[in-house]
Amino acid sequence: MKKILLTTDLSEESKEAFPLAGKIATLFGATLELLAVVEDPAQAALMFALDFPVLPEREVVEQLKEKIERDLHQLTEDSFPELAVQYSVIDSVSTVHDTIIDFATKNDFDLIVIATHGRTGISRILIGSVAERVVRESPLPVLTVPSHRS
């Protein structure tokens, strides 16, 4: 195992996968990359409600990506002080889970590590589970780390 992809949406739940991903990377001498996928929330809501895309303001998306990059930089310094962790912020090209899978396969990752949010009931139905879809559809091995914050 040479390359590990760790996904995050910057939530506390997603950060629960960080220690395990760091340990695996250290154990195997693998590189670790942190990935955040930017999905415009208004766009996602409108797609759900209207079934057609609405173009987001490019300036708003760029400001959001810059903020996420700053947060990821700080997270890598705080969470992985002994590892040289790379990070990427990318726009969602379709669904978040498809974007994660596409990024992982195109960049030859050996493993995807993703935390679960532990949603159940109606919130899981309405919001869906990115982790579940990644597990179901990824051609690569996926390690899920359950959240204990629900």
Summary of the structure (lengths in Angstrom):
residues: 150
radius of gyration: 15.4
end to end distance: 31.6
largest distance: 47.3
contacts: 447
relative contact order: 0.22
helix: 49%
strand: 19%
